[in-house]
């Protein structure tokens, strides 16, 4: 199984990047989102989804997470319909 945060490659297209998400579907079609580390015109390239069986490990990496990012300070958002107006 591919661990999120690892550097991976789709073995059909050669698309490379960091595994950033996993979707597990009801009938066993598990998919991995691969987000490239390169930029295009100075902007991040959108992550692409691939069947997990097509994805191969390039390198085990540990994502760098700062203490002030959304993984620590984020979480469920308040329901906007219940917020006071004005």
DSSP file (Angstrom, degrees, kcal/mol; ACC not computed):
  #  RESIDUE AA STRUCTURE BP1 BP2  ACC     N-H-->O    O-->H-N    N-H-->O    O-->H-N    TCO  KAPPA ALPHA  PHI   PSI    X-CA   Y-CA   Z-CA
    1    1 A X              0   0    0      0, 0.0     2,-0.3     0, 0.0    52,-0.0   0.000 360.0 360.0 360.0 137.7    0.0    0.0    0.0
    2    2 A X        -     0   0    0     53,-0.0     2,-0.4     1,-0.0     6,-0.0  -0.598 360.0-139.8 -76.5 132.0    1.2    3.5   -0.9
    3    3 A X    >   -     0   0    0     -2,-0.3     3,-1.8     1,-0.1    16,-0.3  -0.777  24.1-108.2 -93.5 138.0    1.7    5.8    2.1
    4    4 A X  T 3  S+     0   0    0     -2,-0.4    59,-0.2     1,-0.2    16,-0.2  -0.387 105.2  35.8 -63.3 140.2    0.7    9.4    1.8
    5    5 A X  T 3  S+     0   0    0     14,-3.2    -1,-0.2     1,-0.4     2,-0.1   0.169  89.3 122.1  99.6 -16.0    3.7   11.7    1.6
    6    6 A X    <   -     0   0    0     -3,-1.8    13,-2.6    13,-0.2     2,-0.5  -0.458  69.9-112.3 -77.9 151.7    5.8    9.3   -0.4
    7    7 A X  E     +AB  18  59A   0     52,-2.4    51,-2.9    11,-0.2    52,-1.9  -0.745  50.8 170.2 -82.4 127.0    7.3   10.2   -3.8
    8    8 A X  E     -AB  17  57A   0      9,-3.0     9,-2.1    -2,-0.5     2,-0.3  -0.815  25.7-148.4-136.1 170.2    5.5    8.0   -6.3
    9    9 A X  E     -AB  16  56A   0     47,-2.1    47,-2.9    -2,-0.3     2,-0.6  -0.998  23.2-122.7-143.3 139.5    5.1    7.5  -10.1
   10   10 A X  E  >  - B   0  55A   0      5,-2.5     4,-2.3    -2,-0.3    45,-0.2  -0.741  25.1-146.4 -76.7 123.2    2.2    6.2  -12.3
   11   11 A X  T  4 S+     0   0    0     43,-3.1    -1,-0.1    -2,-0.6    44,-0.1   0.526  91.3  47.1 -77.3  -3.0    3.8    3.3  -14.1
   12   12 A X  T  4 S+     0   0    0     42,-0.2    -1,-0.2     3,-0.1    43,-0.0   0.847 126.5  21.1 -97.2 -49.5    1.8    3.8  -17.3
   13   13 A X  T  4 S-     0   0    0      2,-0.1    -2,-0.2     0, 0.0     3,-0.1   0.696  94.0-127.3 -93.4 -20.4    2.1    7.6  -17.9
   14   14 A X     <  +     0   0    0     -4,-2.3     2,-0.2     1,-0.3    -3,-0.1   0.495  48.9 161.8  83.7   3.8    5.3    8.3  -15.8
   15   15 A X        -     0   0    0     -5,-0.1    -5,-2.5    -6,-0.1     2,-0.3  -0.421  20.1-166.6 -61.2 124.5    3.5   11.1  -13.9
   16   16 A X  E     +A    9   0A   0     -7,-0.2     2,-0.3    -2,-0.2    -7,-0.2  -0.814  26.1  95.6-119.1 154.3    5.5   11.7  -10.7
   17   17 A X  E     -A    8   0A   0     -9,-2.1    -9,-3.0    -2,-0.3     2,-0.4  -0.989  68.2 -40.3 165.3-157.6    5.0   13.5   -7.5
   18   18 A X  E     -AC   7  35A   0     17,-2.6    17,-2.7    -2,-0.3     2,-0.7  -0.831  50.1-120.8-101.3 133.7    3.9   13.2   -3.9
   19   19 A X  E     + C   0  34A   0    -13,-2.6   -14,-3.2    -2,-0.4    15,-0.2  -0.642  42.0 165.2 -72.4 113.6    1.0   10.9   -2.9
   20   20 A X  E     +     0   0A   0     13,-2.3     2,-0.3    -2,-0.7    -1,-0.2   0.579  54.6  16.4-111.2 -13.4   -1.3   13.5   -1.2
   21   21 A X  E     - C   0  33A   0     12,-0.9    12,-2.5     2,-0.0     2,-0.4  -0.994  53.9-153.0-157.6 156.2   -4.7   11.7   -0.9
   22   22 A X  E     - C   0  32A   0     -2,-0.3     2,-0.5    10,-0.2    10,-0.2  -1.000   6.8-162.0-133.8 134.3   -6.3    8.2   -1.2
   23   23 A X  E     - C   0  31A   0      8,-2.7     8,-2.6    -2,-0.4     2,-0.6  -0.974   5.2-160.2-115.9 127.2   -9.9    7.5   -2.2
   24   24 A X        -     0   0    0     -2,-0.5     2,-0.2     6,-0.2     6,-0.2  -0.928  13.2-156.2-110.3 114.7  -11.3    4.1   -1.2
   25   25 A X    >   -     0   0    0     -2,-0.6     3,-1.8     4,-0.3     5,-0.1  -0.547  26.0-110.7 -94.7 156.9  -14.3    3.2   -3.3
   26   26 A X  T 3  S+     0   0    0      1,-0.3    -1,-0.1    -2,-0.2     4,-0.1   0.827 114.0  43.1 -53.7 -41.5  -17.1    0.7   -2.4
   27   27 A X  T 3  S-     0   0    0      2,-0.1    -1,-0.3     1,-0.0     3,-0.1   0.026 125.1 -89.4-104.6  29.1  -16.2   -1.9   -4.9
   28   28 A X  S <  S+     0   0    0     -3,-1.8     2,-1.5     1,-0.2    -2,-0.1   0.502  79.9 134.8  90.4   5.5  -12.4   -1.9   -4.5
   29   29 A X        -     0   0    0     22,-0.1    -4,-0.3    23,-0.0     2,-0.3  -0.661  35.0-174.8 -89.1  85.4  -11.2    0.7   -6.9
   30   30 A X        -     0   0    0     -2,-1.5    22,-2.8    -6,-0.2     2,-0.3  -0.630   3.3-163.6 -83.6 138.8   -8.8    2.5   -4.7
   31   31 A X  E     -CD  23  51A   0     -8,-2.6    -8,-2.7    -2,-0.3     2,-0.4  -0.922  10.8-150.2-127.9 149.7   -7.2    5.6   -6.1
   32   32 A X  E     -CD  22  50A   0     18,-3.0    18,-2.2    -2,-0.3     2,-0.5  -0.956  13.2-138.3-118.7 133.9   -4.1    7.8   -5.2
   33   33 A X  E     -CD  21  49A   0    -12,-2.5   -13,-2.3    -2,-0.4   -12,-0.9  -0.812  17.6-160.7 -90.0 127.9   -3.8   11.5   -5.9
   34   34 A X  E     -CD  19  48A   0     14,-3.1    14,-2.2    -2,-0.5     2,-0.6  -0.949   2.5-164.7-112.0 122.5   -0.3   12.4   -7.1
   35   35 A X  E     -C   18   0A   0    -17,-2.7   -17,-2.6    -2,-0.5    12,-0.1  -0.926  18.7-131.8-109.1 117.0    0.7   16.1   -6.8
   36   36 A X        -     0   0    0     -2,-0.6     9,-0.2   -19,-0.3   -19,-0.2  -0.250   0.9-143.5 -63.9 153.5    3.7   17.1   -8.8
   37   37 A X  S    S+     0   0    0    -21,-0.2    -1,-0.1     7,-0.1     2,-0.1   0.534  74.8  90.5 -92.4  -9.3    6.5   19.1   -7.1
   38   38 A X        -     0   0    0      1,-0.0     7,-1.0     6,-0.0     2,-0.3  -0.405  69.7-134.2 -83.7 162.8    7.1   21.1  -10.3
   39   39 A X  E     -E   44   0B   0      5,-0.2     2,-0.5    -2,-0.1     5,-0.2  -0.840   4.8-150.4-112.7 154.1    5.5   24.4  -11.2
   40   40 A X  E >  S-E   43   0B   0      3,-3.1     3,-1.5    -2,-0.3    -2,-0.0  -0.986  85.4 -13.6-125.1 119.7    4.0   25.5  -14.5
   41   41 A X  T 3  S-     0   0    0     -2,-0.5    -1,-0.1     1,-0.3     3,-0.1   0.841 130.2 -56.1  55.9  35.3    4.1   29.2  -15.3
   42   42 A X  T 3  S+     0   0    0      1,-0.2     2,-0.3     0, 0.0    -1,-0.3   0.536 119.3 104.7  79.1   7.2    5.0   29.7  -11.6
   43   43 A X  E <  S-E   40   0B   0     -3,-1.5    -3,-3.1     1,-0.0    -1,-0.2  -0.900  78.2 -98.4-121.5 149.5    1.8   27.9  -10.4
   44   44 A X  E     -E   39   0B   0     -2,-0.3     2,-0.4    -5,-0.2    -5,-0.2  -0.332  38.2-119.4 -62.3 144.7    1.4   24.4   -8.8
   45   45 A X        -     0   0    0     -7,-1.0    -9,-0.2    -9,-0.2    -1,-0.1  -0.701  35.8-104.1 -84.3 137.3    0.3   21.7  -11.2
   46   46 A X        -     0   0    0     -2,-0.4   -10,-0.2     1,-0.1    -1,-0.1  -0.306  37.5-106.3 -64.1 141.3   -3.1   20.1  -10.3
   47   47 A X        -     0   0    0    -12,-0.1     2,-0.3   -14,-0.1   -12,-0.2  -0.323  32.5-148.3 -64.2 149.3   -3.0   16.7   -8.7
   48   48 A X  E     -D   34   0A   0    -14,-2.2   -14,-3.1   -16,-0.0     2,-0.4  -0.925   8.3-129.2-121.4 148.5   -4.1   13.8  -10.8
   49   49 A X  E     +D   33   0A   0     -2,-0.3     2,-0.3   -16,-0.2   -16,-0.2  -0.800  27.0 176.5-102.0 138.7   -5.8   10.5   -9.6
   50   50 A X  E     -D   32   0A   0    -18,-2.2   -18,-3.0    -2,-0.4     5,-0.1  -0.980  39.8 -94.7-137.7 148.5   -4.6    7.0  -10.6
   51   51 A X  E >>  -D   31   0A   0     -2,-0.3     3,-1.8   -20,-0.2     4,-0.5  -0.402  38.4-124.4 -58.5 137.1   -5.6    3.5   -9.6
   52   52 A X  G >4 S+     0   0    0    -22,-2.8     3,-1.1     1,-0.3    -1,-0.1   0.815 108.3  63.2 -58.2 -32.6   -3.5    2.4   -6.7
   53   53 A X  G 34 S+     0   0    0    -23,-0.3    -1,-0.3     1,-0.2   -22,-0.1   0.750 102.0  52.0 -64.9 -22.7   -2.3   -0.7   -8.6
   54   54 A X  G <4 S+     0   0    0     -3,-1.8   -43,-3.1   -44,-0.0     2,-0.4   0.602  92.2  92.0 -86.0 -12.9   -0.6    1.6  -11.2
   55   55 A X  E <<  -B   10   0A   0     -3,-1.1     2,-0.4    -4,-0.5   -45,-0.2  -0.704  56.3-168.7 -94.6 130.3    1.3    3.6   -8.7
   56   56 A X  E     -B    9   0A   0    -47,-2.9   -47,-2.1    -2,-0.4     2,-0.3  -0.898  25.4-111.1-118.1 147.7    4.8    2.6   -7.7
   57   57 A X  E     +B    8   0A   0     -2,-0.4   -49,-0.2   -49,-0.2     3,-0.1  -0.568  31.4 172.8 -75.0 130.4    7.0    3.9   -4.9
   58   58 A X  E    S-     0   0A   0    -51,-2.9     2,-0.3     1,-0.3   -50,-0.2   0.786  70.5 -11.0 -99.3 -48.0   10.0    6.0   -5.9
   59   59 A X  E     -B    7   0A   0    -52,-1.9   -52,-2.4     2,-0.0     2,-0.6  -0.975  62.4-120.3-155.7 137.9   11.1    7.1   -2.4
   60   60 A X        +     0   0    0     -2,-0.3     2,-0.3   -54,-0.2   -54,-0.1  -0.694  43.7 175.4 -76.9 123.9    9.8    7.0    1.1
   61   61 A X        -     0   0    0     -2,-0.6     2,-0.6     0, 0.0    -2,-0.0  -0.910  29.7-136.3-129.3 157.3    9.6   10.5    2.3
   62   62 A X        -     0   0    0     -2,-0.3   -57,-0.1   -56,-0.0   -56,-0.0  -0.961  29.4-124.8-114.3 117.3    8.3   12.2    5.4
   63   63 A X        -     0   0    0     -2,-0.6     2,-0.7   -59,-0.2   -57,-0.0  -0.321  19.8-123.9 -63.8 141.0    6.3   15.3    4.7
   64   64 A X        -     0   0    0     -2,-0.0     2,-0.5     2,-0.0    -1,-0.1  -0.770  32.5-176.5 -86.1 116.9    7.4   18.5    6.4
   65   65 A X        -     0   0    0     -2,-0.7     2,-0.1     4,-0.0    -2,-0.0  -0.964  14.9-144.1-119.2 119.9    4.5   19.9    8.4
   66   66 A X    >   -     0   0    0     -2,-0.5     3,-1.4     1,-0.1     6,-0.2  -0.424  23.3-115.9 -79.6 158.8    5.0   23.1   10.3
   67   67 A X  T 3  S+     0   0    0      1,-0.3    -1,-0.1    -2,-0.1    -2,-0.0   0.706 112.1  50.5 -67.2 -20.3    3.3   23.7   13.7
   68   68 A X  T 3  S+     0   0    0      4,-0.1    -1,-0.3     5,-0.1     2,-0.1   0.213  86.8 107.2-105.8  16.6    1.2   26.5   12.3
   69   69 A X  S X> S-     0   0    0     -3,-1.4     4,-2.8     1,-0.1     3,-1.5  -0.323  86.1 -95.8 -90.3 178.3   -0.3   24.8    9.2
   70   70 A X  H 3> S+     0   0    0      1,-0.3     4,-1.6     3,-0.2    -1,-0.1   0.705 117.0  70.2 -67.3 -21.2   -3.9   23.6    8.7
   71   71 A X  H 34 S+     0   0    0      2,-0.2    -1,-0.3     1,-0.1    -4,-0.1   0.786 117.4  23.1 -66.3 -24.1   -3.0   20.0    9.7
   72   72 A X  H <4 S+     0   0    0     -3,-1.5    -2,-0.2    -6,-0.2    -1,-0.1   0.795 136.8  30.6-105.1 -45.3   -2.6   21.3   13.2
   73   73 A X  H  < S+     0   0    0     -4,-2.8    -3,-0.2     2,-0.0    -2,-0.2   0.551 108.5  74.5 -96.3  -8.4   -4.7   24.4   13.4
   74   74 A X     <  +     0   0    0     -4,-1.6     2,-0.3    -5,-0.4    -3,-0.1   0.296  48.3 129.4 -83.8-147.6   -7.4   23.5   10.9
   75   75 A X        -     0   0    0      0, 0.0    -2,-0.0     0, 0.0    -3,-0.0  -0.818  61.6  -2.9 128.3-168.1  -10.2   21.2   11.2
   76   76 A X        -     0   0    0     -2,-0.3     2,-0.2     1,-0.1     3,-0.1  -0.272  69.8-127.5 -58.5 138.8  -14.0   21.2   10.6
   77   77 A X        -     0   0    0      1,-0.1     2,-0.1     0, 0.0    -1,-0.1  -0.554  27.8 -99.2 -84.3 151.6  -15.3   24.6    9.5
   78   78 A X        -     0   0    0     -2,-0.2     2,-0.6     1,-0.1    -1,-0.1  -0.423  43.2-101.9 -67.0 145.7  -18.1   26.3   11.3
   79   79 A X    >   -     0   0    0      1,-0.2     3,-1.9    -2,-0.1     4,-0.3  -0.596  28.4-150.6 -70.3 114.8  -21.5   25.9    9.6
   80   80 A X  G >  S+     0   0    0     -2,-0.6     3,-0.9     1,-0.3    -1,-0.2   0.770  92.7  63.2 -63.0 -24.1  -22.0   29.2    7.9
   81   81 A X  G 3  S+     0   0    0      1,-0.2    -1,-0.3    -3,-0.0    -2,-0.1   0.675 104.4  48.1 -73.3 -14.3  -25.8   28.9    8.2
   82   82 A X  G <  S+     0   0    0     -3,-1.9    -1,-0.2     2,-0.1     2,-0.2   0.378  88.3 106.6-105.2   2.5  -25.5   29.0   12.0
   83   83 A X  S <  S-     0   0    0     -3,-0.9     2,-0.1    -4,-0.3    -3,-0.0  -0.572  78.3-105.4 -84.3 146.3  -23.2   32.0   12.2
   84   84 A X        -     0   0    0     -2,-0.2     2,-0.4     1,-0.1    -1,-0.1  -0.424  33.0-135.2 -68.3 142.3  -24.5   35.4   13.4
   85   85 A X              0   0    0      1,-0.2    -1,-0.1    -2,-0.1     0, 0.0  -0.844 360.0 360.0-102.5 134.9  -25.0   38.0   10.6
   86   86 A X              0   0    0     -2,-0.4    -1,-0.2     0, 0.0    -2,-0.0   0.438 360.0 360.0  90.1 360.0  -23.9   41.6   11.0
